[in-house]
Amino acid sequence: MTSEIHRRREIDTSRPHPARVYDWLLGGKDNYPIDEAVGERLPVEARTAALQNRQFMHRAAAWLAGQGIDQFLDVGTGIPTEPNLHQIVQEVTPTAKIVYTDNDPIVLAHAEALLISHPAGATDYIEADVRRPEEILEHARNILDFERPIAMSLIALMHFIPDDQDPYDIVRNLLAPLPSGSYLVLSHAASDRYEELAAQVTAEYAKGGIRLGFRSRPEVVRFFDGLELVDPGVVTAPEWVQSTAGPATPEGSGIYAGVARVP
């Protein structure tokens, strides 16, 4: 089953967008000169962080699928880069259902071609903003069964929601209807790992009109309040490795990551 396309909006090529800058950092081609200009000004460590973040998503999705989770709500998915979440999950569980959301219409354009489900499962897509959680949840109910566990992923998203936009309330509202046994998967840029780099990245995004809210580890941990953190807890993205996979490779990172279960 593939996605029905729900909303259409013109792509604004006059302003950079986080999804397209991220695509550029990953070496993708689905971006515009305005996005490349932001990426070019960022320190080289930003490319490493993007790759580390992507690899964390791969590991977390595969682990969750291995735990029997077969429903996923990926908020702020970004431009599809193979393998994407549904490909990883449906390799383990072909019947898995995945709902993707993002607020950049270029992601919607590529979703039509790239978010193609395994025939036994389903993928769907909605153009929506995380700051409108009710809209996301309303649509997700058309595909996902909210009586059974759902894994919700917020991958490198919440640091684009500054404190004055109520990021913690947004996450709580997204989690509120999820049943026991569901999971939150979250990665977030750190303000307290490499402070000079964090300040530089924040300043360069600001030149493109993109506000950032990098956070310290305690501030990132707060997103998991009331949940049961999975080992190894909130750590840097390369450190989030399940014990069965062996020890993590020592590697510097400015990205925090964690997975937690809804009790």
Secondary structure, DSSP 8 states (H G I E B T S, - for coil): ------------TTS--HHHHHHHHTT-S---HHHHHHHHHS-THHHHHHHHHHHHHHHHHHHHHHTT--EEEEET--S--SS-HHHHHHHH-TT-EEEEEES-HHHHHHHHHH----TTSEEEEEE--TT-HHHHHHHHTTTS-TTS--EEEEES-GGGS-GGG-HHHHHHHHHTT--TT-EEEEEEEBSSSSHHHHHHHHHHHHHTT-----B-HHHHHGGGTTSEE-TT-SEEGGG---GGG--------SEEEEEEE--
